Each structure stands twice: as structure tokens, then as C-alpha cells.
């Protein structure tokens, strides 16, 4: 494990990508395991939770195809990532306004769109900034960070929702996204191989 982390020691671009994306993943992980409880709190049931999850995935699936096409033409894909992170932050704030299944569906479309916008650019930049001799290790670190971030988010999200309610959770999720977006925007142009 330590040799995997060491493979990033001298690769600042990958560290920036991993840091910003980890915050995004933690934000999503805060709600993930308790999402059905939230749906129930606003008057839905398990079927509604499944349908809104499907709407998220469908919106993301359509958007990712389009975003991948434009990513190849972008002069600075890191700005696309920052944009996606920002829209995701807005999407999480929109949870504060949800009062019906229709409004929840709309929020899931926004969040699905935002995730799909940034993922192709993230993957492209991550690939461009890999050390050719350590690609497997460096992708391994990226994938491990995904799981570790989701795990951390799940535990912290359950605690926060139980102690303070969902509204506080949504604000924290949004803040994590905006912090990631700002960091990516500020450091992208001068640090990442575009």
C-alpha cells in the first residue's frame, strides 16, 4: 500500500485530482446509504427511491456521452471538472427545497448531469498526468480513494443526519463540492497537463 501512495509523491497533478474528487465522493457518500430514509421523510417509499435513483443514472448516462465528446475539444478540461463540481454543489443545495417526488426527480437530474459532465474530463486528465511506468499503481490509488471516500462519507453522513438532520447534511455536501470546484479552478491551469 505504501508503494502505491509513494507513486503519487512527485505527481502533484494526480494529487490535486484525487483530493478534489475525494471531496466530491465523500459528499455523495454522505447521503448514499441513507438516501431511502430521506425519500421516506419527504413522503416517498422504496419504489420512489429506486425511481429517483434510476432518473439520476439515466440523466448521467445521456450526459456522459455528450460530455465525453466535448472533453476531447476542450482547451482546459480542468475547467469542465470545476464546472461539474459547482453544479453538483448547487444540486445538493437544491435538496433543501425538495418537498415532493417531482422536485426530487428534478434535483436528481441536476446531480446526474453534474456528475456526468465532469467524469470524462477527470478521467482524461488523470490519464494524461500518469507516470507511464506506474499506471496500474496510480489507477489503483484512484480506485481505492473512491471506495475509501464512499466509506467515510457513509459513516459521517449517518452520524450527521441522525444528530442534525438532512438539511445540515445537504449544506455540508454542497460546501465540499464548492471547495473542490474552487481548488480545481485555481490550480488547474498551472498544475495539470492539459
C-alpha positions as CSV (number, residue, x, y, z in Angstrom):
1,X,0.0,0.0,0.0
2,X,2.8,2.5,0.9
3,X,4.4,1.9,-2.5
4,X,1.1,2.9,-4.1
5,X,1.0,6.2,-2.2
6,X,4.7,6.8,-2.9
7,X,3.9,6.6,-6.6
8,X,2.0,9.9,-6.2
9,X,4.6,11.7,-4.1
10,X,6.1,13.5,-7.0
11,X,3.0,13.8,-9.1
12,X,1.2,16.9,-7.9
13,X,-1.4,16.9,-10.7
14,X,-2.7,13.5,-9.7
15,X,-2.7,14.5,-6.0
16,X,-4.9,17.5,-6.9
17,X,-7.3,15.4,-9.0
18,X,-7.5,12.8,-6.2
19,X,-8.0,15.4,-3.5
20,X,-10.8,17.3,-5.3
21,X,-12.6,14.1,-6.4
22,X,-12.3,12.6,-3.0
23,X,-14.2,15.5,-1.5
24,X,-16.9,15.1,-4.2
25,X,-17.1,11.4,-3.4
26,X,-17.3,12.0,0.3
27,X,-20.1,14.5,-0.4
28,X,-22.1,11.9,-2.3
29,X,-21.3,9.2,0.2
30,X,-22.8,11.3,3.0
31,X,-26.2,10.7,1.5
32,X,-25.8,7.4,-0.3
33,X,-26.5,4.8,2.4
34,X,-29.4,6.8,4.0
35,X,-31.0,8.1,0.8
36,X,-34.1,5.8,1.1
37,X,-34.7,7.2,4.6
38,X,-34.6,10.7,3.1
39,X,-37.1,9.7,0.4
40,X,-39.4,8.3,3.1
41,X,-39.0,11.5,5.1
42,X,-40.5,13.6,2.3
43,X,-43.4,11.2,1.8
44,X,-41.9,8.6,-0.7
45,X,-41.3,4.9,-0.4
46,X,-38.7,2.4,-1.5
47,X,-40.1,2.4,-5.1
48,X,-39.8,6.2,-5.2
49,X,-36.2,5.9,-4.0
50,X,-35.5,3.4,-6.8
51,X,-37.2,5.5,-9.5
52,X,-35.3,8.7,-8.5
53,X,-32.0,6.7,-8.4
54,X,-32.9,5.5,-11.9
55,X,-33.6,9.0,-13.1
56,X,-30.2,10.1,-11.8
57,X,-28.5,7.3,-13.7
58,X,-30.4,7.9,-16.9
59,X,-29.6,11.6,-16.8
60,X,-25.9,10.8,-16.1
61,X,-25.8,8.2,-18.9
62,X,-27.1,10.6,-21.6
63,X,-24.9,13.5,-20.4
64,X,-21.7,11.5,-20.1
65,X,-21.9,10.6,-23.8
66,X,-22.1,14.3,-24.8
67,X,-19.6,15.4,-22.2
68,X,-17.0,12.9,-23.5
69,X,-17.3,14.3,-27.0
70,X,-16.8,17.9,-25.8
71,X,-14.0,16.9,-23.4
72,X,-11.8,16.0,-26.4
73,X,-12.2,19.5,-27.8
74,X,-11.8,21.5,-24.6
75,X,-8.7,23.7,-24.2
76,X,-8.8,23.2,-20.4
77,X,-10.7,20.1,-19.3
78,X,-10.0,21.0,-15.6
79,X,-12.4,23.9,-16.0
80,X,-15.1,21.4,-17.1
81,X,-14.3,19.4,-13.9
82,X,-14.7,22.6,-11.8
83,X,-18.0,23.4,-13.5
84,X,-19.3,19.9,-12.8
85,X,-18.3,20.1,-9.2
86,X,-20.0,23.5,-8.9
87,X,-23.2,22.3,-10.5
88,X,-23.2,19.3,-8.1
89,X,-22.9,21.7,-5.2
90,X,-25.9,23.6,-6.5
91,X,-27.7,20.3,-6.9
92,X,-27.1,19.4,-3.3
93,X,-28.3,22.8,-2.1
94,X,-31.5,22.2,-4.1
95,X,-32.3,19.2,-1.8
96,X,-33.2,21.9,0.7
97,X,-36.1,22.9,-1.5
98,X,-37.4,19.4,-2.2
99,X,-41.0,18.9,-1.0
100,X,-42.3,16.3,-3.4
101,X,-41.2,13.4,-5.6
102,X,-41.4,15.7,-8.7
103,X,-38.9,18.2,-7.1
104,X,-36.7,15.3,-6.0
105,X,-36.7,13.9,-9.6
106,X,-35.6,17.4,-10.9
107,X,-32.8,17.5,-8.3
108,X,-31.6,14.0,-9.3
109,X,-31.5,15.2,-12.9
110,X,-29.3,18.1,-11.9
111,X,-26.9,15.9,-9.9
112,X,-26.8,13.2,-12.6
113,X,-26.0,15.9,-15.2
114,X,-23.2,17.4,-13.0
115,X,-21.5,14.2,-12.3
116,X,-21.6,13.1,-15.9
117,X,-20.2,16.5,-17.1
118,X,-17.0,16.2,-15.1
119,X,-16.3,12.4,-15.2
120,X,-14.9,12.2,-18.8
121,X,-12.7,15.3,-18.2
122,X,-11.5,13.9,-14.9
123,X,-10.6,10.5,-16.5
124,X,-8.9,12.2,-19.4
125,X,-6.8,14.5,-17.2
126,X,-5.9,11.7,-14.8
127,X,-4.8,9.6,-17.8
128,X,-2.7,12.4,-19.2
129,X,-0.9,13.0,-15.9
130,X,0.0,9.4,-15.2
131,X,3.6,8.3,-14.9
132,X,4.0,5.8,-17.8
133,X,5.8,3.2,-15.6
134,X,3.3,3.4,-12.7
135,X,-0.1,3.5,-14.5
136,X,-1.5,0.4,-12.8
137,X,-0.5,1.6,-9.3
138,X,-1.7,5.1,-9.9
139,X,-5.1,4.0,-11.2
140,X,-5.2,1.6,-8.2
141,X,-4.8,4.6,-5.9
142,X,-7.6,6.4,-7.7
143,X,-10.0,3.4,-7.4
144,X,-9.1,2.9,-3.7
145,X,-9.8,6.5,-3.0
146,X,-13.2,6.0,-4.5
147,X,-14.0,3.3,-2.0
148,X,-12.4,4.9,1.0
149,X,-14.2,8.2,0.3
150,X,-17.6,6.5,0.0
151,X,-16.9,4.5,3.2
152,X,-16.0,7.7,5.1
153,X,-19.0,9.5,3.7
154,X,-21.4,6.8,4.7
155,X,-20.4,6.7,8.3
156,X,-20.2,10.5,8.7
157,X,-23.4,11.0,6.8
158,X,-25.3,8.7,9.0
159,X,-24.0,10.4,12.1
160,X,-24.7,13.9,10.8
161,X,-28.2,13.1,9.7
162,X,-29.0,11.5,13.0
163,X,-27.6,14.3,15.0
164,X,-28.5,17.4,12.9
165,X,-31.0,16.3,10.2
166,X,-30.8,16.2,6.5
167,X,-30.6,20.0,5.9
168,X,-27.2,20.3,7.6
169,X,-26.1,17.3,5.6
170,X,-27.0,18.9,2.3
171,X,-25.2,22.1,3.2
172,X,-22.1,20.2,4.1
173,X,-22.3,18.2,0.9
174,X,-22.6,21.4,-1.1
175,X,-19.7,23.0,0.6
176,X,-17.4,20.1,-0.1
177,X,-18.4,20.4,-3.8
178,X,-17.7,24.2,-3.9
179,X,-14.4,23.8,-2.1
180,X,-13.4,21.1,-4.7
181,X,-14.5,23.3,-7.6
182,X,-12.6,26.4,-6.3
183,X,-9.4,24.4,-5.7
184,X,-9.6,22.8,-9.2
185,X,-10.3,26.1,-10.9
186,X,-7.4,27.9,-9.1
187,X,-4.7,25.2,-9.5
188,X,-5.8,23.5,-12.7
189,X,-4.2,25.7,-15.4
190,X,-0.8,26.0,-13.8
191,X,-0.5,22.4,-12.5
192,X,-2.3,19.9,-14.7
193,X,-1.1,18.7,-18.1
194,X,-4.0,19.7,-20.3
